[in-house]
Amino acid sequence: MSESILLKIENNIAHITLNRPEVFNSFNREMALRLQNILDDCEADDEVRAIVVKGSGKAFCAGQDLKEVTSPELNPGFKKILEEHYNPIISRIRNIEKPIIAAVNGVAAGAGANIALACDVVIADEKASFIQAFSLIGLIPDSAGTFFLPRLIGFQKASALAMLGDKVSAEEAERIGMIYKYVPSDKFKEEIDNVAAKMANLPTKALGLIKRTFNKSLTNNLEEQLALESKNQITAAGSDDYAEGVAAFIEKRKPNFKGN
């Protein structure tokens, strides 16, 4: 039996591959708990300075494995699925102070779409698509879909996509600001590798502080956000990477950031 999630760490980049291609990488309990453990490992590993999440086969992730929830023997129930599977995954993605790239190679549906949208940067293959499939089976968007989607594309558009369950192409997703960019299929892997390598060589501490500050912007008022920017900027200015960045600028050379 193959592992439901694969992990490879190379050149300071953790490559996490959702690996149940026979069911379009849909989640069961084992896979959800394993992803949480792998994200914890990536957070604790100082060698890891960027994380890429991708899918094996034709899909990125089709969300919840419906065979599990319809099985009397296997069904953990929605309370466990949300509180023990998806909510902790989303929390980890947002709270790990390292950049996380969603490499959406194919369909991203339901919780799979919202896991992608919770990542810091979403890059999609031109053949990929996104769908809030929940309403089509009588459910509501979860995995922070109701939180991030309206903030990414606006209330009206998000409401319509959630209710109608329309499929959004990669090109359209970029146009409406749902994702960072889409790229041609023959350039997809190269683009992911280039962006991940660039992020792994940027000042990791600063990227983590950017992520922390953006997270708070979702709930802070203006005065709270200004105060937080001041606090986190002072922290960033005390880092070794800031000193290196300034020195490299003055000396007209490429900086050698160490991530601290």
Sequence and secondary structure as in RCSB ss.txt:
>XXXX:A:sequence
MSESILLKIENNIAHITLNRPEVFNSFNREMALRLQNILDDCEADDEVRAIVVKGSGKAFCAGQDLKEVTSPELN
PGFKKILEEHYNPIISRIRNIEKPIIAAVNGVAAGAGANIALACDVVIADEKASFIQAFSLIGLIPDSAGTFFLP
RLIGFQKASALAMLGDKVSAEEAERIGMIYKYVPSDKFKEEIDNVAAKMANLPTKALGLIKRTFNKSLTNNLEEQ
LALESKNQITAAGSDDYAEGVAAFIEKRKPNFKGN
>XXXX:A:secstr
   SEEEEEETTEEEEEE  GGGTT B HHHHHHHHHHHHHHHH TT  EEEEEESTT SB  B HHHHT TTT 
  HHHIIIIIIHHHHHHHHHSSS EEEEE SEEETHHHHHHHTSSEEEEETT EEE GGGGGT    TTHHHHHH
HHH HHHHHHHHHH  EEEHHHHHHTTSSSEEE GGGHHHHHHHHHHHHHTS HHHHHHHHHHHHHHTT  HHHH
HHHHHHHHHHHHTSHHHHHHHHHHHTTS       
